[in-house]
Amino acid sequence: MTSTTPLGTRTLGGLTVSTLGLGCMGMSQSYGTASRGESIATIHRALDLGVTFLDTSDVYGDGHNEQLVGEAIAGRRDEVQLATKFSLSRTADGGMRIDGRPENVRVCAEASLRRLGVDVIDLYYQHRVDPRVPIEDTVGAMAELVEQGKVRHLGLSEASAASLRRAVAVHPIAALQSEWSLWTRDLEVAGGGGAGGDTVLGVAREHGIGIVPFSPLGRGFLTGAITTPDDFGDDDFRKDHPRFQGEAFQANLRLVDAVRELAAEKGATPGQLALAWVMAQGADVVPIPGTKRRSYLEENAGAAAIELTADDLARLDAITGPDAVLGTRYPDAGYTYGDSPER
Ligand SMILES: NC(=O)c1ccc[n+]([C@@H]2O[C@H](COP(=O)([O-])OP(=O)(O)OC[C@H]3O[C@@H](n4cnc5c(N)ncnc54)[C@H](OP(=O)(O)O)[C@@H]3O)[C@@H](O)[C@H]2O)c1
């Protein structure tokens, strides 16, 4: 099933975007070598198909990704809902730093606008909440960018329920971008990034915050295309990823087999079923599957046409509940979880 019908739109807070977006991170890092030409062709094909919600960050390729996206959308800016992020950067020793200080918000926004070659960013996220800076201060500085016309809507990524509540007291938050997929369901779990008995999802919905699931394909695993971890090259971060190693990898393959079985019944691919499941969680949910290839993009866009019945959803819930997967989300606890605790 590939995409033949217009995709349609969904709304995140006050921002209307395509039903499904395109994650551009892999065009600059994480999943092996990328071809610049094919990456740009993928973004162009996305726009042609109506996949107009593009996701980048200043940290992806240390600015490379924003430049690439900027080059690809030059002349087509008005077709795009452009999302980028600030607050994460690499340290000299290869680690990650979080900086939510107001002065950093201003510097980062100017640099992103310049690299993207645009006058305004449609959705500007804090990539990780900085535990050393009150979120009110960070969001206050982000709100000034809105007042100045440099940013249209604000977002947070991997924020806890408590941070969401504090942030919306300063300025409306249009979107929460966090990992959510058939194998990562922390958003739905009380205490899985929630405060007390709250779920992050519940608090987001209470405040009209749309949800943007990242890594909705389980970093490619849920497509069924990865059959051995031995294929990952040195420039593929999944080789260090607990879910892709040893016993965990083998155990997690059972999850893919179950997804594959239901996908076949629906005339879909496993990846399309994984995306359809996320989209079926509500009209306020807009996944951003990542790819650097036109062929995968076309397949992924086809997921928007798949309708899941209550019975399909119940079957998927039964095989992919919160405890169905082995291995943590990132290589080591505290890596870049921000204030969204690892389960
Ligand atoms: N806010 C955050 O902290 C955060 C964290 C991670 C990601 N993100 C954002 O979310 C986006 C999506 O997440 P993600 O890229 O990490 O994971 P993902 O979308 O779950 O998976 C991406 C991987 O799946 C592969 N793939 C995509 N479509 C496929 C298909 N139809 N068949 C087979 N393989 C397929 C891609 O291959 P190719 O690379 O070869 O195309 C890539 O290796 C990112 O691009 C980024 O914009 C945000």
PDBQT file of the ligand as one rigid body, heavy atoms in Angstrom, charges set to zero:
ROOT
HETATM    1  N1  LIG A 401      12.706  14.723  20.285  1.00  0.00    +0.000 N 
HETATM    2  C1  LIG A 401      13.626  13.790  20.345  1.00  0.00    +0.000 C 
HETATM    3  O1  LIG A 401      14.344  13.651  21.318  1.00  0.00    +0.000 OA
HETATM    4  C2  LIG A 401      13.819  12.888  19.172  1.00  0.00    +0.000 A 
HETATM    5  C3  LIG A 401      14.569  11.698  19.306  1.00  0.00    +0.000 A 
HETATM    6  C4  LIG A 401      14.692  10.873  18.171  1.00  0.00    +0.000 A 
HETATM    7  C5  LIG A 401      14.082  11.241  16.976  1.00  0.00    +0.000 A 
HETATM    8  N2  LIG A 401      13.386  12.413  16.883  1.00  0.00    +0.000 N 
HETATM    9  C6  LIG A 401      12.713  12.836  15.639  1.00  0.00    +0.000 C 
HETATM   10  O2  LIG A 401      11.804  11.803  15.263  1.00  0.00    +0.000 OA
HETATM   11  C7  LIG A 401      12.081  11.380  13.928  1.00  0.00    +0.000 C 
HETATM   12  C8  LIG A 401      11.736   9.917  13.772  1.00  0.00    +0.000 C 
HETATM   13  O3  LIG A 401      12.431   9.121  14.712  1.00  0.00    +0.000 OA
HETATM   14  P1  LIG A 401      13.631   8.156  14.294  1.00  0.00    +0.000 P 
HETATM   15  O4  LIG A 401      14.131   8.559  12.961  1.00  0.00    +0.000 OA
HETATM   16  O5  LIG A 401      14.547   8.142  15.457  1.00  0.00    +0.000 OA
HETATM   17  O6  LIG A 401      12.993   6.701  14.284  1.00  0.00    +0.000 OA
HETATM   18  P2  LIG A 401      11.896   5.954  13.397  1.00  0.00    +0.000 P 
HETATM   19  O7  LIG A 401      11.123   6.912  12.624  1.00  0.00    +0.000 OA
HETATM   20  O8  LIG A 401      11.187   5.056  14.341  1.00  0.00    +0.000 OA
HETATM   21  O9  LIG A 401      12.819   5.031  12.474  1.00  0.00    +0.000 OA
HETATM   22  C9  LIG A 401      13.776   5.517  11.598  1.00  0.00    +0.000 C 
HETATM   23  C10 LIG A 401      14.525   4.333  11.020  1.00  0.00    +0.000 C 
HETATM   24  O10 LIG A 401      13.612   3.501  10.332  1.00  0.00    +0.000 OA
HETATM   25  C11 LIG A 401      14.020   3.300   8.996  1.00  0.00    +0.000 C 
HETATM   26  N3  LIG A 401      12.803   3.300   8.158  1.00  0.00    +0.000 N 
HETATM   27  C12 LIG A 401      11.935   4.328   7.971  1.00  0.00    +0.000 A 
HETATM   28  N4  LIG A 401      10.925   3.934   7.175  1.00  0.00    +0.000 NA
HETATM   29  C13 LIG A 401      11.155   2.641   6.860  1.00  0.00    +0.000 A 
HETATM   30  C14 LIG A 401      10.471   1.701   6.070  1.00  0.00    +0.000 A 
HETATM   31  N5  LIG A 401       9.316   2.008   5.482  1.00  0.00    +0.000 N 
HETATM   32  N6  LIG A 401      11.010   0.454   5.936  1.00  0.00    +0.000 NA
HETATM   33  C15 LIG A 401      12.171   0.124   6.559  1.00  0.00    +0.000 A 
HETATM   34  N7  LIG A 401      12.855   0.983   7.340  1.00  0.00    +0.000 NA
HETATM   35  C16 LIG A 401      12.358   2.231   7.481  1.00  0.00    +0.000 A 
HETATM   36  C17 LIG A 401      14.923   4.464   8.668  1.00  0.00    +0.000 C 
HETATM   37  O11 LIG A 401      15.816   4.059   7.666  1.00  0.00    +0.000 OA
HETATM   38  P3  LIG A 401      16.661   5.099   6.754  1.00  0.00    +0.000 P 
HETATM   39  O12 LIG A 401      17.360   5.988   7.736  1.00  0.00    +0.000 OA
HETATM   40  O13 LIG A 401      17.583   4.207   6.036  1.00  0.00    +0.000 OA
HETATM   41  O14 LIG A 401      15.713   5.809   5.886  1.00  0.00    +0.000 OA
HETATM   42  C18 LIG A 401      15.597   4.706  10.020  1.00  0.00    +0.000 C 
HETATM   43  O15 LIG A 401      16.685   3.826  10.176  1.00  0.00    +0.000 OA
HETATM   44  C19 LIG A 401      13.561  11.733  13.742  1.00  0.00    +0.000 C 
HETATM   45  O16 LIG A 401      13.892  11.817  12.371  1.00  0.00    +0.000 OA
HETATM   46  C20 LIG A 401      13.669  13.037  14.474  1.00  0.00    +0.000 C 
HETATM   47  O17 LIG A 401      13.218  14.089  13.647  1.00  0.00    +0.000 OA
HETATM   48  C21 LIG A 401      13.236  13.232  17.971  1.00  0.00    +0.000 A 
ENDROOT
TORSDOF 0
